[in-house]
């Protein structure tokens, strides 16, 4: 899995590429923890290039989402599709996560 960070205005976009699974989901959690330490308040997790997610990946997304909510920060998860979307639907988590269809929608949601 590869993580790339880019910034647009005051919003940090984390582009995730590869598989979000047991072997590397912790990297996303560690990255977000470091960003929170730096007082970053607006995040977008872009899953456009993620083709596979397992329970560890789901667990990290739940951790991130709950941490951001508790801290009163802004988060959007975008470009969820394919098997990742199916897993979120099967686990009934699509309503739990702040999911948007496009990066533009995510920018609006994280920016407000």
PyMOL commands that set and color helices and strands:
alter all, ss='L'
color gray80, all
select helices_A, chain A and resi 25-37+55-70+82-90+103-111
alter helices_A, ss='H'
color red, helices_A
select strands_A, chain A and resi 2-8+11-20+42-53+74-78+99-100
alter strands_A, ss='S'
color yellow, strands_A
deselect
rebuild
show_as cartoon
